[in-house]
């Protein structure tokens, strides 16, 4: 193995030129130019001076010692070291991966955004494949792999692997889904972190995000994710050429109990829009209904208008807006609401005339709405026969002990998609509650103290979602004079969605398939609480009814990629007229890929649903890439392969020099030479006088 001398900082060798300084000074010596007469020497005979060479070195050994000392100091500062001939050649770059994320959401249908995104994706893949393994992902509210990682080392294999990315993107096209950049980035980041954990050597990762970076991309969810700093994101926004876009959203009636003859519609105009005049019109198939309604909406603002419902309402299937440059979100499909009969079964103490019992207040809350005609069925605790559950039962309320057969009946009802509300009246129902929860360790006891209030509520849960706004989420006026403390080992299988200010569970939900068991630790009658006297009671019951799995009571208006319950149906017809046969036992239809009207059929029965674009897709105003950085994403670009190799070589040089420390020996040698030079310069020299004497 041959050793090769090298320098860590070779430019310090320029200090060796300082050796020329004493030599130059020696050669530039001059004889004294002035002439001074001394009277004491006027009678001494003169003799001509002996001529010597002006370039003669008087003491070449001292000059050599000084020059060597300067040279050694320059070498010490250059940090010399020895390496073998193959030391640096063995250094290789880290395993590199680049994931290209291409936004395929509905907003990418504007203008030529998709064409430009495909061009940018192919350009990025071609550049990255020269030195890394490349994969291409597409995303909307889900993430799919268009081109997987090659798992093959070598740029030639990677370059072949990503060939034709542009054509593949153009063939697939954008979807009608909503944009969820948070889910896309976190999913790919987790995949790359898992790959890094499996690698033994050094790794390098990069994500390239190609998107229109719209406001409705749901990037806010990134705040809950701790972004890995070793995975930078290179954001490459595709800026649209047109910015005039208006979105429409159908709003539910503020008062479903008194349906309005008009439809409330929100029109939003983007802040960069150049248009402010729009027209709204109802459509039934290919036929427009009535005259268009002109709407004025300034850029960056929204308006809520009352649009008269057309007649006959049954033929109308959509509302359209016109006047903007982007038509991808100009249609809102709808199915007119149909009232259905819903039974609420109450099995517990009290009757409809006893103003001190829960049954009385529950019956008062049974108010018909635009979607439901409610009827209440009572079953007293003395009736130990089967519970009066039929096909129209949308909610079962229980506040008593149950027989074994009744518990089995409720289990079946929940698994089939029903909702059961179990209100704990006292500790005597511990056995029935344990059987419903399938937990033998349930304990109940009466809470002590004056009263309690709800101190922690999960407003993201569907039961409390209607109270999410600041105007509705104040529960401090509801006092619970009595409540029960529930302890169970299955609390990990149930969600505590509300707690008292004491920390005890107030509302628990246990999901079983499409159904749910809701447990309330206090009643709503005056002896237990003020819940039935508050404005929160009816919306809470509405939330319970909305979560039922009964297909006849499912909502009729959905968004793209929602799973629609289809229990009992065998065929679904899409807006394009394609008929999709459902698998036996299928409970949900997932192929809601395009906006429009879907129809499910079984023999002579049918049901229609409307599927619309997510409202967030209409928020097309671009945001700055720094918005991702504010949510914790590490923005940046990984260094090139050559730069990384050079850094690795420099680190290896530094390591070798640090281990050898030759500079110390150079300084010691220079110090020794200076000591020797000083000793030799201090020795007296033998001089010859003009008269031949020595001294």
LUMTIBA-961989 format. One record per residue (C-alpha): x, y, z. Coordinates in steps of 0.5 Angstrom, whole numbers, padded with zeros to 4 digits, always signed. Example, Ala and Ser with C-alpha at 12.3 -4.5 7.8 and 13.67 -1.06 7.14 Angstrom:
! LUMTIBA-961989
[[+0025,-0009,+0016]]
[[+0027,-0002,+0014]]
This chain:
! LUMTIBA-961989
[[+0000,+0000,+0000]]
[[+0003,+0007,-0002]]
[[+0003,+0013,+0002]]
[[+0001,+0019,-0001]]
[[+0003,+0026,+0003]]
[[-0003,+0031,+0003]]
[[-0005,+0037,+0006]]
[[-0011,+0039,+0009]]
[[-0010,+0047,+0008]]
[[-0005,+0047,+0002]]
[[-0006,+0054,+0001]]
[[-0002,+0056,+0007]]
[[+0004,+0053,+0003]]
[[+0004,+0060,+0000]]
[[+0007,+0062,+0007]]
[[+0014,+0059,+0005]]
[[+0015,+0065,+0000]]
[[+0017,+0069,+0007]]
[[+0024,+0065,+0006]]
[[+0025,+0070,+0000]]
[[+0025,+0076,+0005]]
[[+0032,+0075,+0009]]
[[+0035,+0073,+0002]]
[[+0032,+0079,-0001]]
[[+0034,+0084,+0004]]
[[+0041,+0081,+0004]]
[[+0042,+0082,-0003]]
[[+0040,+0089,-0003]]
[[+0045,+0091,+0002]]
[[+0048,+0098,+0001]]
[[+0055,+0101,+0003]]
[[+0055,+0107,+0006]]
[[+0054,+0113,+0002]]
[[+0057,+0119,+0006]]
[[+0064,+0120,+0008]]
[[+0067,+0123,+0014]]
[[+0074,+0126,+0016]]
[[+0077,+0124,+0022]]
[[+0083,+0128,+0024]]
[[+0086,+0123,+0028]]
[[+0087,+0119,+0022]]
[[+0090,+0124,+0017]]
[[+0097,+0122,+0018]]
[[+0095,+0115,+0017]]
[[+0097,+0112,+0010]]
[[+0091,+0110,+0006]]
[[+0090,+0104,+0002]]
[[+0085,+0102,-0003]]
[[+0079,+0097,+0000]]
[[+0079,+0090,-0002]]
[[+0074,+0089,-0007]]
[[+0069,+0083,-0005]]
[[+0062,+0081,-0009]]
[[+0056,+0084,-0007]]
[[+0052,+0078,-0007]]
[[+0057,+0074,-0003]]
[[+0053,+0070,+0003]]
[[+0057,+0072,+0010]]
[[+0054,+0066,+0014]]
[[+0050,+0061,+0009]]
[[+0049,+0056,+0015]]
[[+0045,+0061,+0019]]
[[+0041,+0063,+0013]]
[[+0039,+0056,+0011]]
[[+0037,+0055,+0019]]
[[+0032,+0061,+0018]]
[[+0029,+0059,+0012]]
[[+0028,+0052,+0014]]
[[+0024,+0054,+0020]]
[[+0020,+0059,+0016]]
[[+0018,+0053,+0011]]
[[+0017,+0048,+0017]]
[[+0012,+0053,+0020]]
[[+0008,+0054,+0013]]
[[+0008,+0046,+0013]]
[[+0005,+0046,+0020]]
[[-0001,+0051,+0018]]
[[-0002,+0047,+0012]]
[[-0004,+0041,+0016]]
[[+0000,+0035,+0013]]
[[-0002,+0028,+0013]]
[[-0001,+0021,+0010]]
[[-0006,+0017,+0006]]
[[-0006,+0011,+0002]]
[[-0007,+0011,-0005]]
[[-0014,+0008,-0005]]
[[-0017,+0012,+0002]]
[[-0021,+0017,-0002]]
[[-0023,+0013,-0008]]
[[-0027,+0008,-0003]]
[[-0031,+0014,-0001]]
[[-0038,+0013,-0004]]
[[-0045,+0018,-0003]]
[[-0050,+0016,+0001]]
[[-0056,+0012,-0001]]
[[-0061,+0017,-0004]]
[[-0069,+0017,-0005]]
[[-0073,+0023,-0008]]
[[-0081,+0022,-0008]]
[[-0084,+0027,-0013]]
[[-0091,+0029,-0010]]
[[-0096,+0031,-0016]]
[[-0103,+0034,-0014]]
[[-0108,+0031,-0018]]
[[-0114,+0034,-0014]]
[[-0120,+0038,-0017]]
[[-0117,+0045,-0017]]
[[-0112,+0042,-0022]]
[[-0117,+0042,-0027]]
[[-0116,+0049,-0028]]
[[-0114,+0052,-0035]]
[[-0107,+0048,-0037]]
[[-0105,+0047,-0030]]
[[-0105,+0039,-0031]]
[[-0101,+0039,-0037]]
[[-0096,+0044,-0033]]
[[-0095,+0039,-0027]]
[[-0094,+0033,-0032]]
[[-0088,+0037,-0035]]
[[-0085,+0039,-0028]]
[[-0086,+0032,-0026]]
[[-0082,+0029,-0032]]
[[-0077,+0035,-0031]]
[[-0076,+0033,-0024]]
[[-0076,+0026,-0025]]
[[-0070,+0026,-0030]]
[[-0066,+0031,-0026]]
[[-0067,+0027,-0020]]
[[-0066,+0020,-0023]]
[[-0059,+0022,-0025]]
[[-0056,+0021,-0018]]
[[-0062,+0018,-0014]]
[[-0068,+0013,-0014]]
[[-0074,+0016,-0016]]
[[-0082,+0015,-0014]]
[[-0088,+0019,-0017]]
[[-0094,+0020,-0012]]
[[-0100,+0023,-0014]]
[[-0105,+0025,-0009]]
[[-0112,+0029,-0007]]
[[-0115,+0026,-0001]]
[[-0112,+0020,-0002]]
[[-0105,+0018,-0004]]
[[-0103,+0013,-0010]]
[[-0096,+0011,-0012]]
[[-0096,+0012,-0020]]
[[-0088,+0010,-0020]]
[[-0085,+0006,-0015]]
[[-0078,+0006,-0012]]
[[-0074,+0002,-0017]]
[[-0070,-0001,-0011]]
[[-0064,-0002,-0016]]
[[-0058,+0002,-0015]]
[[-0055,+0006,-0020]]
[[-0057,+0012,-0024]]
[[-0058,+0008,-0031]]
[[-0063,+0004,-0028]]
[[-0067,+0009,-0024]]
[[-0067,+0014,-0031]]
[[-0070,+0008,-0034]]
[[-0075,+0007,-0029]]
[[-0078,+0014,-0029]]
[[-0078,+0014,-0036]]
[[-0085,+0016,-0039]]
[[-0088,+0020,-0033]]
[[-0091,+0025,-0036]]
[[-0095,+0021,-0041]]
[[-0097,+0017,-0035]]
[[-0100,+0023,-0031]]
[[-0103,+0026,-0038]]
[[-0107,+0019,-0038]]
[[-0109,+0019,-0031]]
[[-0111,+0026,-0031]]
[[-0114,+0030,-0025]]
[[-0119,+0027,-0020]]
[[-0125,+0030,-0017]]
[[-0123,+0029,-0010]]
[[-0121,+0035,-0005]]
[[-0114,+0037,-0003]]
[[-0110,+0034,+0003]]
[[-0103,+0036,+0003]]
[[-0102,+0034,+0010]]
[[-0104,+0027,+0009]]
[[-0100,+0026,+0003]]
[[-0094,+0029,+0006]]
[[-0094,+0026,+0012]]
[[-0095,+0019,+0009]]
[[-0089,+0020,+0004]]
[[-0085,+0022,+0010]]
[[-0087,+0016,+0014]]
[[-0085,+0012,+0008]]
[[-0078,+0015,+0007]]
[[-0077,+0015,+0015]]
[[-0078,+0007,+0015]]
[[-0074,+0006,+0009]]
[[-0068,+0010,+0012]]
[[-0069,+0006,+0019]]
[[-0068,-0001,+0014]]
[[-0061,+0002,+0011]]
[[-0055,+0001,+0015]]
[[-0051,+0006,+0011]]
[[-0052,+0013,+0010]]
[[-0058,+0016,+0007]]
[[-0061,+0022,+0004]]
[[-0068,+0023,+0002]]
[[-0072,+0029,-0001]]
[[-0079,+0030,-0003]]
[[-0081,+0035,-0009]]
[[-0088,+0038,-0008]]
[[-0092,+0040,-0015]]
[[-0098,+0043,-0013]]
[[-0102,+0049,-0015]]
[[-0102,+0051,-0007]]
[[-0109,+0053,-0006]]
[[-0112,+0056,+0000]]
[[-0116,+0049,+0001]]
[[-0111,+0044,+0001]]
[[-0112,+0043,+0009]]
[[-0104,+0044,+0010]]
[[-0107,+0046,+0018]]
[[-0107,+0039,+0020]]
[[-0099,+0039,+0019]]
[[-0099,+0042,+0026]]
[[-0100,+0036,+0029]]
[[-0094,+0032,+0026]]
[[-0087,+0033,+0028]]
[[-0083,+0034,+0021]]
[[-0077,+0030,+0020]]
[[-0071,+0035,+0019]]
[[-0067,+0030,+0015]]
[[-0073,+0030,+0010]]
[[-0073,+0037,+0006]]
[[-0079,+0039,+0002]]
[[-0078,+0042,-0005]]
[[-0084,+0046,-0007]]
[[-0085,+0047,-0014]]
[[-0092,+0051,-0015]]
[[-0096,+0051,-0021]]
[[-0099,+0058,-0022]]
[[-0105,+0058,-0026]]
[[-0106,+0063,-0031]]
[[-0113,+0065,-0029]]
[[-0115,+0067,-0022]]
[[-0123,+0069,-0023]]
[[-0126,+0063,-0019]]
[[-0133,+0063,-0015]]
[[-0135,+0057,-0011]]
[[-0142,+0056,-0009]]
[[-0145,+0052,-0003]]
[[-0152,+0050,-0001]]
[[-0153,+0051,+0006]]
[[-0158,+0048,+0011]]
[[-0164,+0051,+0013]]
[[-0163,+0055,+0020]]
[[-0170,+0052,+0022]]
[[-0171,+0045,+0020]]
[[-0178,+0045,+0024]]
[[-0180,+0050,+0019]]
[[-0178,+0049,+0012]]
[[-0177,+0055,+0008]]
[[-0179,+0056,+0001]]
[[-0173,+0059,-0001]]
[[-0166,+0055,-0001]]
[[-0160,+0059,+0002]]
[[-0154,+0059,-0002]]
[[-0147,+0062,-0001]]
[[-0143,+0065,-0006]]
[[-0135,+0066,-0005]]
[[-0131,+0070,-0010]]
[[-0123,+0069,-0010]]
[[-0119,+0075,-0008]]
[[-0115,+0075,-0014]]
[[-0121,+0075,-0018]]
[[-0123,+0080,-0024]]
[[-0130,+0078,-0024]]
[[-0135,+0080,-0019]]
[[-0142,+0079,-0023]]
[[-0145,+0072,-0023]]
[[-0151,+0069,-0025]]
[[-0155,+0063,-0021]]
[[-0160,+0058,-0024]]
[[-0163,+0051,-0023]]
[[-0163,+0046,-0028]]
[[-0167,+0039,-0029]]
[[-0162,+0035,-0033]]
[[-0161,+0039,-0039]]
[[-0166,+0044,-0038]]
[[-0166,+0050,-0035]]
[[-0171,+0052,-0030]]
[[-0173,+0059,-0029]]
[[-0169,+0066,-0030]]
[[-0162,+0066,-0028]]
[[-0161,+0071,-0021]]
[[-0156,+0076,-0022]]
[[-0151,+0076,-0016]]
[[-0146,+0081,-0014]]
[[-0140,+0079,-0010]]
[[-0133,+0083,-0010]]
[[-0127,+0080,-0010]]
[[-0125,+0076,-0003]]
[[-0132,+0076,-0001]]
[[-0138,+0072,+0000]]
[[-0145,+0073,+0000]]
[[-0151,+0069,+0002]]
[[-0157,+0069,-0002]]
[[-0164,+0066,-0002]]
[[-0166,+0063,-0008]]
[[-0173,+0061,-0009]]
[[-0174,+0053,-0010]]
[[-0177,+0052,-0016]]
[[-0183,+0048,-0018]]
[[-0184,+0042,-0019]]
[[-0178,+0041,-0014]]
[[-0178,+0033,-0015]]
[[-0175,+0035,-0022]]
[[-0169,+0039,-0020]]
[[-0162,+0036,-0019]]
[[-0157,+0042,-0019]]
[[-0156,+0049,-0018]]
[[-0150,+0052,-0023]]
[[-0147,+0059,-0023]]
[[-0144,+0062,-0029]]
[[-0139,+0068,-0030]]
[[-0133,+0066,-0028]]
[[-0127,+0063,-0031]]
[[-0126,+0056,-0028]]
[[-0132,+0052,-0029]]
[[-0130,+0046,-0025]]
[[-0134,+0048,-0019]]
[[-0140,+0051,-0022]]
[[-0145,+0046,-0021]]
[[-0148,+0044,-0014]]
[[-0152,+0037,-0015]]
[[-0158,+0036,-0010]]
[[-0163,+0031,-0008]]
[[-0170,+0035,-0005]]
[[-0171,+0032,+0002]]
[[-0176,+0027,+0004]]
[[-0179,+0026,+0010]]
[[-0178,+0019,+0013]]
[[-0182,+0016,+0019]]
[[-0177,+0015,+0025]]
[[-0179,+0011,+0032]]
[[-0175,+0013,+0038]]
[[-0176,+0007,+0043]]
[[-0176,+0009,+0051]]
[[-0175,+0004,+0056]]
[[-0175,+0007,+0063]]
[[-0179,+0009,+0069]]
[[-0184,+0015,+0068]]
[[-0190,+0016,+0063]]
[[-0191,+0022,+0058]]
[[-0195,+0026,+0064]]
[[-0190,+0026,+0069]]
[[-0186,+0032,+0069]]
[[-0181,+0030,+0073]]
[[-0179,+0024,+0069]]
[[-0174,+0023,+0063]]
[[-0180,+0020,+0059]]
[[-0184,+0027,+0059]]
[[-0178,+0031,+0057]]
[[-0176,+0026,+0051]]
[[-0183,+0027,+0048]]
[[-0183,+0034,+0048]]
[[-0176,+0034,+0044]]
[[-0180,+0029,+0039]]
[[-0181,+0035,+0034]]
[[-0182,+0033,+0026]]
[[-0177,+0036,+0022]]
[[-0175,+0037,+0015]]
[[-0172,+0030,+0014]]
[[-0176,+0026,+0020]]
[[-0183,+0025,+0023]]
[[-0181,+0023,+0030]]
[[-0186,+0018,+0034]]
[[-0184,+0016,+0041]]
[[-0186,+0009,+0044]]
[[-0186,+0007,+0051]]
[[-0184,+0001,+0054]]
[[-0184,+0000,+0062]]
[[-0179,-0003,+0066]]
[[-0184,-0008,+0068]]
[[-0184,-0011,+0061]]
[[-0179,-0016,+0061]]
[[-0181,-0018,+0054]]
[[-0177,-0017,+0047]]
[[-0176,-0009,+0046]]
[[-0181,-0006,+0041]]
[[-0175,-0005,+0036]]
[[-0178,-0005,+0028]]
[[-0175,-0003,+0022]]
[[-0176,+0005,+0023]]
[[-0173,+0005,+0030]]
[[-0168,+0010,+0029]]
[[-0166,+0011,+0037]]
[[-0167,+0006,+0043]]
[[-0166,+0010,+0050]]
[[-0165,+0005,+0056]]
[[-0165,+0008,+0063]]
[[-0167,+0001,+0067]]
[[-0164,-0006,+0068]]
[[-0165,-0011,+0062]]
[[-0166,-0018,+0062]]
[[-0161,-0023,+0058]]
[[-0165,-0023,+0052]]
[[-0166,-0016,+0052]]
[[-0159,-0015,+0052]]
[[-0158,-0020,+0046]]
[[-0163,-0016,+0042]]
[[-0159,-0009,+0043]]
[[-0153,-0012,+0041]]
[[-0156,-0015,+0035]]
[[-0159,-0008,+0034]]
[[-0152,-0004,+0035]]
[[-0148,-0009,+0030]]
[[-0154,-0008,+0025]]
[[-0152,+0000,+0025]]
[[-0157,+0002,+0031]]
[[-0156,+0007,+0036]]
[[-0157,+0006,+0043]]
[[-0157,+0011,+0049]]
[[-0156,+0008,+0056]]
[[-0158,+0013,+0061]]
[[-0155,+0011,+0068]]
[[-0160,+0012,+0073]]
[[-0157,+0009,+0079]]
[[-0152,+0004,+0081]]
[[-0157,-0002,+0080]]
[[-0156,-0002,+0073]]
[[-0149,-0004,+0073]]
[[-0150,-0011,+0071]]
[[-0154,-0009,+0065]]
[[-0149,-0004,+0063]]
[[-0143,-0009,+0064]]
[[-0147,-0014,+0059]]
[[-0148,-0008,+0054]]
[[-0140,-0006,+0055]]
[[-0138,-0013,+0055]]
[[-0134,-0012,+0061]]
[[-0134,-0015,+0068]]
[[-0131,-0010,+0071]]
[[-0136,-0004,+0071]]
[[-0137,-0001,+0077]]
[[-0142,+0005,+0079]]
[[-0143,+0010,+0085]]
[[-0146,+0016,+0086]]
[[-0142,+0022,+0086]]
[[-0141,+0027,+0092]]
[[-0142,+0035,+0092]]
[[-0146,+0040,+0090]]
[[-0146,+0040,+0083]]
[[-0142,+0039,+0077]]
[[-0141,+0042,+0070]]
[[-0138,+0039,+0063]]
[[-0131,+0042,+0063]]
[[-0128,+0038,+0057]]
[[-0132,+0037,+0051]]
[[-0130,+0034,+0044]]
[[-0133,+0038,+0039]]
[[-0130,+0034,+0033]]
[[-0134,+0028,+0035]]
[[-0141,+0028,+0031]]
[[-0145,+0028,+0037]]
[[-0142,+0035,+0039]]
[[-0140,+0038,+0032]]
[[-0147,+0042,+0032]]
[[-0144,+0046,+0038]]
[[-0137,+0047,+0035]]
[[-0138,+0055,+0033]]
[[-0137,+0060,+0039]]
[[-0144,+0062,+0039]]
[[-0146,+0055,+0041]]
[[-0140,+0051,+0045]]
[[-0142,+0055,+0052]]
[[-0144,+0049,+0056]]
[[-0143,+0053,+0063]]
[[-0150,+0054,+0064]]
[[-0152,+0047,+0065]]
[[-0151,+0044,+0072]]
[[-0152,+0037,+0074]]
[[-0154,+0036,+0081]]
[[-0153,+0029,+0081]]
[[-0149,+0024,+0076]]
[[-0146,+0017,+0077]]
[[-0138,+0015,+0077]]
[[-0137,+0010,+0072]]
[[-0131,+0006,+0072]]
[[-0129,+0000,+0067]]
[[-0124,-0004,+0064]]
[[-0126,-0003,+0057]]
[[-0126,+0005,+0057]]
[[-0120,+0004,+0052]]
[[-0125,+0001,+0047]]
[[-0130,+0007,+0048]]
[[-0129,+0014,+0047]]
[[-0130,+0019,+0053]]
[[-0133,+0025,+0049]]
[[-0135,+0029,+0055]]
[[-0132,+0030,+0062]]
[[-0135,+0033,+0068]]
[[-0131,+0039,+0071]]
[[-0129,+0033,+0076]]
[[-0125,+0029,+0071]]
[[-0131,+0024,+0071]]
[[-0133,+0021,+0064]]
[[-0140,+0025,+0062]]
[[-0141,+0022,+0055]]
[[-0138,+0015,+0053]]
[[-0139,+0012,+0046]]
[[-0137,+0005,+0044]]
[[-0137,+0004,+0036]]
[[-0139,-0003,+0034]]
[[-0139,-0003,+0026]]
[[-0144,+0002,+0024]]
[[-0148,+0002,+0030]]
[[-0146,+0006,+0037]]
[[-0147,+0005,+0044]]
[[-0148,+0012,+0048]]
[[-0147,+0012,+0055]]
[[-0150,+0018,+0059]]
[[-0147,+0019,+0066]]
[[-0153,+0023,+0068]]
[[-0161,+0024,+0067]]
[[-0164,+0030,+0063]]
[[-0170,+0031,+0068]]
[[-0170,+0036,+0074]]
[[-0168,+0032,+0079]]
[[-0161,+0030,+0076]]
[[-0159,+0036,+0071]]
[[-0162,+0042,+0067]]
[[-0160,+0039,+0060]]
[[-0167,+0038,+0058]]
[[-0169,+0045,+0060]]
[[-0163,+0048,+0056]]
[[-0162,+0049,+0048]]
[[-0157,+0044,+0047]]
[[-0162,+0038,+0049]]
[[-0166,+0038,+0042]]
[[-0159,+0038,+0038]]
[[-0156,+0033,+0042]]
[[-0162,+0028,+0040]]
[[-0161,+0030,+0033]]
[[-0154,+0028,+0033]]
[[-0156,+0021,+0036]]
[[-0161,+0020,+0030]]
[[-0156,+0023,+0025]]
[[-0151,+0017,+0026]]
[[-0156,+0011,+0025]]
[[-0155,+0006,+0020]]
[[-0162,+0005,+0018]]
[[-0161,+0006,+0010]]
[[-0168,+0010,+0010]]
[[-0165,+0015,+0014]]
[[-0158,+0016,+0011]]
[[-0157,+0023,+0009]]
[[-0158,+0025,+0001]]
[[-0152,+0029,+0000]]
[[-0145,+0027,+0000]]
[[-0138,+0029,-0002]]
[[-0133,+0026,-0007]]
[[-0130,+0020,-0004]]
[[-0135,+0019,+0001]]
[[-0137,+0012,+0003]]
[[-0145,+0012,+0002]]
[[-0149,+0006,+0006]]
[[-0152,+0002,+0001]]
[[-0155,-0004,+0006]]
[[-0160,-0008,+0002]]
[[-0159,-0005,-0005]]
[[-0155,-0009,-0010]]
[[-0154,-0004,-0016]]
[[-0151,+0003,-0016]]
[[-0152,+0007,-0022]]
[[-0147,+0013,-0023]]
[[-0148,+0019,-0026]]
[[-0145,+0017,-0033]]
[[-0150,+0011,-0033]]
[[-0145,+0006,-0031]]
[[-0148,+0000,-0027]]
[[-0144,-0003,-0021]]
[[-0146,-0009,-0018]]
[[-0145,-0009,-0011]]
[[-0142,-0015,-0007]]
[[-0146,-0019,-0003]]
[[-0146,-0017,+0004]]
[[-0143,-0010,+0002]]
[[-0145,-0004,+0007]]
[[-0142,+0002,+0003]]
[[-0141,+0004,-0004]]
[[-0134,+0007,-0004]]
[[-0134,+0009,-0012]]
[[-0136,+0016,-0011]]
[[-0131,+0019,-0016]]
[[-0135,+0024,-0020]]
[[-0140,+0029,-0018]]
[[-0147,+0028,-0020]]
[[-0153,+0024,-0018]]
[[-0152,+0016,-0016]]
[[-0158,+0012,-0015]]
[[-0158,+0005,-0012]]
[[-0163,+0000,-0014]]
[[-0166,-0007,-0011]]
[[-0172,-0010,-0015]]
[[-0177,-0005,-0014]]
[[-0174,+0000,-0009]]
[[-0169,+0005,-0011]]
[[-0166,+0011,-0007]]
[[-0162,+0017,-0010]]
[[-0156,+0021,-0007]]
[[-0152,+0027,-0010]]
[[-0145,+0027,-0009]]
[[-0141,+0034,-0010]]
[[-0134,+0037,-0010]]
[[-0132,+0039,-0003]]
[[-0133,+0046,-0001]]
[[-0125,+0047,+0000]]
[[-0123,+0046,-0007]]
[[-0127,+0052,-0009]]
[[-0122,+0056,-0005]]
[[-0117,+0057,-0010]]
[[-0113,+0063,-0008]]
[[-0105,+0061,-0008]]
[[-0101,+0061,-0002]]
[[-0094,+0062,-0001]]
[[-0090,+0056,+0000]]
[[-0088,+0059,+0007]]
[[-0094,+0057,+0010]]
[[-0092,+0050,+0010]]
[[-0086,+0052,+0014]]
[[-0090,+0055,+0019]]
[[-0093,+0049,+0020]]
[[-0087,+0045,+0021]]
[[-0085,+0043,+0015]]
[[-0077,+0043,+0013]]
[[-0076,+0047,+0006]]
[[-0070,+0046,+0002]]
[[-0066,+0042,-0003]]
[[-0061,+0036,-0001]]
[[-0054,+0037,-0004]]
[[-0052,+0034,-0010]]
[[-0048,+0027,-0011]]
[[-0042,+0031,-0013]]
[[-0042,+0036,-0007]]
[[-0044,+0030,-0002]]
[[-0038,+0026,-0004]]
[[-0033,+0032,-0004]]
[[-0036,+0033,+0003]]
[[-0035,+0026,+0005]]
[[-0028,+0027,+0002]]
[[-0026,+0033,+0006]]
[[-0029,+0030,+0013]]
[[-0024,+0024,+0011]]
[[-0018,+0028,+0010]]
[[-0020,+0032,+0017]]
[[-0020,+0025,+0020]]
[[-0014,+0023,+0018]]
[[-0010,+0029,+0019]]
[[-0013,+0029,+0026]]
[[-0011,+0022,+0028]]
[[-0004,+0023,+0025]]
[[-0002,+0031,+0028]]
[[+0004,+0031,+0024]]
[[+0003,+0039,+0025]]
[[+0006,+0038,+0032]]
[[+0012,+0035,+0029]]
[[+0013,+0040,+0024]]
[[+0013,+0046,+0030]]
[[+0017,+0042,+0034]]
[[+0022,+0042,+0029]]
[[+0022,+0049,+0027]]
[[+0023,+0051,+0034]]
[[+0029,+0046,+0035]]
[[+0032,+0050,+0028]]
[[+0031,+0057,+0031]]
[[+0034,+0055,+0038]]
[[+0040,+0052,+0034]]
[[+0040,+0058,+0030]]
[[+0040,+0063,+0036]]
[[+0046,+0059,+0039]]
[[+0050,+0059,+0033]]
[[+0049,+0067,+0032]]
[[+0051,+0068,+0039]]
[[+0058,+0065,+0038]]
[[+0064,+0070,+0037]]
[[+0067,+0071,+0030]]
[[+0074,+0071,+0029]]
[[+0076,+0078,+0025]]
[[+0082,+0080,+0022]]
[[+0084,+0087,+0023]]
[[+0088,+0091,+0017]]
[[+0094,+0091,+0021]]
[[+0094,+0083,+0022]]
[[+0092,+0083,+0029]]
[[+0086,+0078,+0031]]
[[+0081,+0080,+0036]]
